[in-house]
Amino acid sequence: GIPSAQRLMGVVPQAGHMVHMPGHIWLAVGDYEMAAAVNERAAEVDRQYFAATNVTAGSYGMYYAHNLHFIAYARWMQGRGVDGIRAADALAAVLQPMAESMPEMVDGFMAIPVLGRVRLGDWPRILQLRPPSERMPLSTATFRYARALALAGSGDRAGALREQAAFETTRAKAPADAMWGNNKTAPVLALAAEVLAARVAASLTEALPHWEHAVAMQDALTYDEPPAWYYPVRESWGAALLRAGKSTEAEAVFRDGLKRSPRNGRILFGLMETLRAQDKTEAAEWVQKEFEASWAKADVKLKIEDM
């Protein structure tokens, strides 16, 4: 728990991976600031090591990329989009040589920057991105997924449906047993397909079963940190329930979500809005305080319809 993370910090200050390790505990307990901060320090230690030894290959480079992934995920959980994108783009730059020589080794990791932009709803930027190499089917499928969401978010449902079809074509070609972190590719892309189906659905009524199924699929994924999927899907399921007028069910989903990702600002925001919809004013005020603390340095403005 937290005492272990505190004891581990500073024990081996010049070993980047040891500096990083407390970040796993901080992420699990929802202290996203500490999760990001220890990994920012670990990344700096790694850069110092690279400069001193000129060794960047093998596990050293992957440990560094892992630190950057942690930073990106934690900053996005804080709503700090700019900082998260900076880390994600740095990760892609670090892994680019491997993407050219051994694409199958880093395919899933190369998808992180585009998924981060989906997390932030940066639809114009996503629609400007060039497709990745066809040698990276996971990244290509993710690219199609992102474009479909960007078009849907921009009001072009017909375009979104075309990209959804392109995503399914790419998904069918992806090696089912290729690894996406600790998971096989097939269940991760199946989850992506379910989220996409919910996003392009013609109505909330049609979308709700897809959201519920997507949550179950996410729960079934193998443990990984950062998680295999780029965001907790309960954020979207709860928001969809609230928009559909099912505030009691939405409250249950958001409360369950907080057990699984403590201090999640987006879930706190959703819970706050759900409590307000039920005229639970005092409870909403308490949750608002937690939300404001979690979102204090965010550059992302939240709306239920965007979650």
Contacts in CASP RR format, 6 or more apart in sequence:
PFRMAT RR
TARGET T0000
AUTHOR 0000-0000-0000
METHOD contacts of the structure
MODEL  1
GIPSAQRLMGVVPQAGHMVHMPGHIWLAVGDYEMAAAVNERAAEVDRQYF
AATNVTAGSYGMYYAHNLHFIAYARWMQGRGVDGIRAADALAAVLQPMAE
SMPEMVDGFMAIPVLGRVRLGDWPRILQLRPPSERMPLSTATFRYARALA
LAGSGDRAGALREQAAFETTRAKAPADAMWGNNKTAPVLALAAEVLAARV
AASLTEALPHWEHAVAMQDALTYDEPPAWYYPVRESWGAALLRAGKSTEA
EAVFRDGLKRSPRNGRILFGLMETLRAQDKTEAAEWVQKEFEASWAKADV
KLKIEDM
1 25 0 8 1.000
1 29 0 8 1.000
2 25 0 8 1.000
2 29 0 8 1.000
4 22 0 8 1.000
4 25 0 8 1.000
5 22 0 8 1.000
5 23 0 8 1.000
5 25 0 8 1.000
5 26 0 8 1.000
5 34 0 8 1.000
6 22 0 8 1.000
8 18 0 8 1.000
8 21 0 8 1.000
8 22 0 8 1.000
9 19 0 8 1.000
9 22 0 8 1.000
9 38 0 8 1.000
10 19 0 8 1.000
11 18 0 8 1.000
12 18 0 8 1.000
12 19 0 8 1.000
13 19 0 8 1.000
13 45 0 8 1.000
14 45 0 8 1.000
14 48 0 8 1.000
14 49 0 8 1.000
15 45 0 8 1.000
16 42 0 8 1.000
16 45 0 8 1.000
16 46 0 8 1.000
16 49 0 8 1.000
16 63 0 8 1.000
16 67 0 8 1.000
17 42 0 8 1.000
17 63 0 8 1.000
19 38 0 8 1.000
19 41 0 8 1.000
19 42 0 8 1.000
19 45 0 8 1.000
20 38 0 8 1.000
20 39 0 8 1.000
20 42 0 8 1.000
20 63 0 8 1.000
20 66 0 8 1.000
20 67 0 8 1.000
20 70 0 8 1.000
22 34 0 8 1.000
22 38 0 8 1.000
23 34 0 8 1.000
23 35 0 8 1.000
23 38 0 8 1.000
23 39 0 8 1.000
23 70 0 8 1.000
24 225 0 8 1.000
26 32 0 8 1.000
26 34 0 8 1.000
26 35 0 8 1.000
26 38 0 8 1.000
27 35 0 8 1.000
27 70 0 8 1.000
27 73 0 8 1.000
27 74 0 8 1.000
27 225 0 8 1.000
27 226 0 8 1.000
28 225 0 8 1.000
29 262 0 8 1.000
30 77 0 8 1.000
30 261 0 8 1.000
30 262 0 8 1.000
30 263 0 8 1.000
30 264 0 8 1.000
31 263 0 8 1.000
32 74 0 8 1.000
32 75 0 8 1.000
32 77 0 8 1.000
32 78 0 8 1.000
32 263 0 8 1.000
32 294 0 8 1.000
33 74 0 8 1.000
33 78 0 8 1.000
35 70 0 8 1.000
35 74 0 8 1.000
36 70 0 8 1.000
36 71 0 8 1.000
36 74 0 8 1.000
36 75 0 8 1.000
36 78 0 8 1.000
36 83 0 8 1.000
39 67 0 8 1.000
39 68 0 8 1.000
39 70 0 8 1.000
39 71 0 8 1.000
39 74 0 8 1.000
40 67 0 8 1.000
40 71 0 8 1.000
42 67 0 8 1.000
43 64 0 8 1.000
43 67 0 8 1.000
43 68 0 8 1.000
43 71 0 8 1.000
46 60 0 8 1.000
46 61 0 8 1.000
46 63 0 8 1.000
46 64 0 8 1.000
46 67 0 8 1.000
47 64 0 8 1.000
49 55 0 8 1.000
49 60 0 8 1.000
50 56 0 8 1.000
50 60 0 8 1.000
50 64 0 8 1.000
56 64 0 8 1.000
61 94 0 8 1.000
64 94 0 8 1.000
65 91 0 8 1.000
65 94 0 8 1.000
65 95 0 8 1.000
65 106 0 8 1.000
65 109 0 8 1.000
68 87 0 8 1.000
68 88 0 8 1.000
68 90 0 8 1.000
68 91 0 8 1.000
68 94 0 8 1.000
69 87 0 8 1.000
69 88 0 8 1.000
69 91 0 8 1.000
69 109 0 8 1.000
69 112 0 8 1.000
69 226 0 8 1.000
70 225 0 8 1.000
70 226 0 8 1.000
71 83 0 8 1.000
71 84 0 8 1.000
71 87 0 8 1.000
72 84 0 8 1.000
72 85 0 8 1.000
72 87 0 8 1.000
72 88 0 8 1.000
72 91 0 8 1.000
72 112 0 8 1.000
72 116 0 8 1.000
72 226 0 8 1.000
73 226 0 8 1.000
73 227 0 8 1.000
73 230 0 8 1.000
74 226 0 8 1.000
75 81 0 8 1.000
75 83 0 8 1.000
75 84 0 8 1.000
75 87 0 8 1.000
76 84 0 8 1.000
76 116 0 8 1.000
76 119 0 8 1.000
76 120 0 8 1.000
76 230 0 8 1.000
76 231 0 8 1.000
77 261 0 8 1.000
77 264 0 8 1.000
77 265 0 8 1.000
78 265 0 8 1.000
78 294 0 8 1.000
78 295 0 8 1.000
78 297 0 8 1.000
78 298 0 8 1.000
79 265 0 8 1.000
79 295 0 8 1.000
79 297 0 8 1.000
79 298 0 8 1.000
79 299 0 8 1.000
79 300 0 8 1.000
80 297 0 8 1.000
80 298 0 8 1.000
80 299 0 8 1.000
80 300 0 8 1.000
81 119 0 8 1.000
81 120 0 8 1.000
81 298 0 8 1.000
81 299 0 8 1.000
81 300 0 8 1.000
82 299 0 8 1.000
84 116 0 8 1.000
85 113 0 8 1.000
85 116 0 8 1.000
85 117 0 8 1.000
85 120 0 8 1.000
88 112 0 8 1.000
88 113 0 8 1.000
88 116 0 8 1.000
89 113 0 8 1.000
91 109 0 8 1.000
91 112 0 8 1.000
91 113 0 8 1.000
92 109 0 8 1.000
92 110 0 8 1.000
92 112 0 8 1.000
92 113 0 8 1.000
95 106 0 8 1.000
95 109 0 8 1.000
95 110 0 8 1.000
98 105 0 8 1.000
98 106 0 8 1.000
99 106 0 8 1.000
99 107 0 8 1.000
99 110 0 8 1.000
99 133 0 8 1.000
99 136 0 8 1.000
103 133 0 8 1.000
103 135 0 8 1.000
103 136 0 8 1.000
104 136 0 8 1.000
104 178 0 8 1.000
107 136 0 8 1.000
107 137 0 8 1.000
107 138 0 8 1.000
107 139 0 8 1.000
107 178 0 8 1.000
108 136 0 8 1.000
108 138 0 8 1.000
108 139 0 8 1.000
108 142 0 8 1.000
108 180 0 8 1.000
108 181 0 8 1.000
110 132 0 8 1.000
110 136 0 8 1.000
110 139 0 8 1.000
111 138 0 8 1.000
111 139 0 8 1.000
111 142 0 8 1.000
111 143 0 8 1.000
112 230 0 8 1.000
114 126 0 8 1.000
114 129 0 8 1.000
114 139 0 8 1.000
114 142 0 8 1.000
114 143 0 8 1.000
114 146 0 8 1.000
115 142 0 8 1.000
115 146 0 8 1.000
115 230 0 8 1.000
116 230 0 8 1.000
117 125 0 8 1.000
117 126 0 8 1.000
117 129 0 8 1.000
117 146 0 8 1.000
118 126 0 8 1.000
118 145 0 8 1.000
118 146 0 8 1.000
118 149 0 8 1.000
118 150 0 8 1.000
118 230 0 8 1.000
119 230 0 8 1.000
119 231 0 8 1.000
120 300 0 8 1.000
121 149 0 8 1.000
121 150 0 8 1.000
121 153 0 8 1.000
121 306 0 8 1.000
123 149 0 8 1.000
123 150 0 8 1.000
123 151 0 8 1.000
123 153 0 8 1.000
123 154 0 8 1.000
124 150 0 8 1.000
126 146 0 8 1.000
126 147 0 8 1.000
126 149 0 8 1.000
126 150 0 8 1.000
127 147 0 8 1.000
127 150 0 8 1.000
127 151 0 8 1.000
127 154 0 8 1.000
129 143 0 8 1.000
129 146 0 8 1.000
131 140 0 8 1.000
131 143 0 8 1.000
132 139 0 8 1.000
132 140 0 8 1.000
132 143 0 8 1.000
133 139 0 8 1.000
133 140 0 8 1.000
134 140 0 8 1.000
137 170 0 8 1.000
137 173 0 8 1.000
137 174 0 8 1.000
137 175 0 8 1.000
137 178 0 8 1.000
138 174 0 8 1.000
138 178 0 8 1.000
138 180 0 8 1.000
138 185 0 8 1.000
138 189 0 8 1.000
140 170 0 8 1.000
141 167 0 8 1.000
141 170 0 8 1.000
141 171 0 8 1.000
141 174 0 8 1.000
141 189 0 8 1.000
141 192 0 8 1.000
142 192 0 8 1.000
144 163 0 8 1.000
144 164 0 8 1.000
144 166 0 8 1.000
144 167 0 8 1.000
144 170 0 8 1.000
145 167 0 8 1.000
145 192 0 8 1.000
145 195 0 8 1.000
145 196 0 8 1.000
147 163 0 8 1.000
147 166 0 8 1.000
148 159 0 8 1.000
148 160 0 8 1.000
148 161 0 8 1.000
148 163 0 8 1.000
148 164 0 8 1.000
148 166 0 8 1.000
148 167 0 8 1.000
148 196 0 8 1.000
148 199 0 8 1.000
148 200 0 8 1.000
149 160 0 8 1.000
149 196 0 8 1.000
149 199 0 8 1.000
151 157 0 8 1.000
151 159 0 8 1.000
151 160 0 8 1.000
151 163 0 8 1.000
152 160 0 8 1.000
152 199 0 8 1.000
152 200 0 8 1.000
153 160 0 8 1.000
153 199 0 8 1.000
157 200 0 8 1.000
160 199 0 8 1.000
160 200 0 8 1.000
161 200 0 8 1.000
164 196 0 8 1.000
164 197 0 8 1.000
164 200 0 8 1.000
167 192 0 8 1.000
167 193 0 8 1.000
167 196 0 8 1.000
168 193 0 8 1.000
171 189 0 8 1.000
171 192 0 8 1.000
171 193 0 8 1.000
174 185 0 8 1.000
174 186 0 8 1.000
174 189 0 8 1.000
175 185 0 8 1.000
176 184 0 8 1.000
176 185 0 8 1.000
176 186 0 8 1.000
177 184 0 8 1.000
177 185 0 8 1.000
177 186 0 8 1.000
178 184 0 8 1.000
178 185 0 8 1.000
179 185 0 8 1.000
180 188 0 8 1.000
180 228 0 8 1.000
181 224 0 8 1.000
181 228 0 8 1.000
182 222 0 8 1.000
182 223 0 8 1.000
182 224 0 8 1.000
182 228 0 8 1.000
183 221 0 8 1.000
183 222 0 8 1.000
183 224 0 8 1.000
183 228 0 8 1.000
187 217 0 8 1.000
187 220 0 8 1.000
187 221 0 8 1.000
188 221 0 8 1.000
188 228 0 8 1.000
188 229 0 8 1.000
190 217 0 8 1.000
191 214 0 8 1.000
191 217 0 8 1.000
191 218 0 8 1.000
191 221 0 8 1.000
191 229 0 8 1.000
191 233 0 8 1.000
194 210 0 8 1.000
194 213 0 8 1.000
194 214 0 8 1.000
194 217 0 8 1.000
195 210 0 8 1.000
195 214 0 8 1.000
195 233 0 8 1.000
195 236 0 8 1.000
197 207 0 8 1.000
197 210 0 8 1.000
198 207 0 8 1.000
198 208 0 8 1.000
198 210 0 8 1.000
198 211 0 8 1.000
198 214 0 8 1.000
198 236 0 8 1.000
198 240 0 8 1.000
199 207 0 8 1.000
201 207 0 8 1.000
201 210 0 8 1.000
204 240 0 8 1.000
204 243 0 8 1.000
204 244 0 8 1.000
205 244 0 8 1.000
207 240 0 8 1.000
208 237 0 8 1.000
208 240 0 8 1.000
208 241 0 8 1.000
208 244 0 8 1.000
211 233 0 8 1.000
211 236 0 8 1.000
211 237 0 8 1.000
211 238 0 8 1.000
211 240 0 8 1.000
212 237 0 8 1.000
214 233 0 8 1.000
214 236 0 8 1.000
214 237 0 8 1.000
215 233 0 8 1.000
215 234 0 8 1.000
215 237 0 8 1.000
215 253 0 8 1.000
218 229 0 8 1.000
218 232 0 8 1.000
218 233 0 8 1.000
221 227 0 8 1.000
221 228 0 8 1.000
221 229 0 8 1.000
222 228 0 8 1.000
232 257 0 8 1.000
232 260 0 8 1.000
232 261 0 8 1.000
232 264 0 8 1.000
232 267 0 8 1.000
234 253 0 8 1.000
234 254 0 8 1.000
234 256 0 8 1.000
234 257 0 8 1.000
234 260 0 8 1.000
234 267 0 8 1.000
235 264 0 8 1.000
235 266 0 8 1.000
235 267 0 8 1.000
235 270 0 8 1.000
235 307 0 8 1.000
236 307 0 8 1.000
237 253 0 8 1.000
238 249 0 8 1.000
238 250 0 8 1.000
238 253 0 8 1.000
238 254 0 8 1.000
238 270 0 8 1.000
238 274 0 8 1.000
238 307 0 8 1.000
239 250 0 8 1.000
239 270 0 8 1.000
239 304 0 8 1.000
239 305 0 8 1.000
239 307 0 8 1.000
241 247 0 8 1.000
241 249 0 8 1.000
241 250 0 8 1.000
241 253 0 8 1.000
242 250 0 8 1.000
242 270 0 8 1.000
242 273 0 8 1.000
242 274 0 8 1.000
242 277 0 8 1.000
242 304 0 8 1.000
243 304 0 8 1.000
243 305 0 8 1.000
245 277 0 8 1.000
247 274 0 8 1.000
247 277 0 8 1.000
247 278 0 8 1.000
248 278 0 8 1.000
250 270 0 8 1.000
250 274 0 8 1.000
251 271 0 8 1.000
251 274 0 8 1.000
251 275 0 8 1.000
251 278 0 8 1.000
254 267 0 8 1.000
254 270 0 8 1.000
254 271 0 8 1.000
254 274 0 8 1.000
255 271 0 8 1.000
257 264 0 8 1.000
257 267 0 8 1.000
258 264 0 8 1.000
258 267 0 8 1.000
258 268 0 8 1.000
258 271 0 8 1.000
261 267 0 8 1.000
263 290 0 8 1.000
263 294 0 8 1.000
264 294 0 8 1.000
265 291 0 8 1.000
265 294 0 8 1.000
265 295 0 8 1.000
266 302 0 8 1.000
266 307 0 8 1.000
268 287 0 8 1.000
268 290 0 8 1.000
268 291 0 8 1.000
268 294 0 8 1.000
268 295 0 8 1.000
269 291 0 8 1.000
269 295 0 8 1.000
269 302 0 8 1.000
269 304 0 8 1.000
269 307 0 8 1.000
270 304 0 8 1.000
270 307 0 8 1.000
271 287 0 8 1.000
272 284 0 8 1.000
272 287 0 8 1.000
272 288 0 8 1.000
272 291 0 8 1.000
273 304 0 8 1.000
275 281 0 8 1.000
275 283 0 8 1.000
275 284 0 8 1.000
275 287 0 8 1.000
276 284 0 8 1.000
295 302 0 8 1.000
END
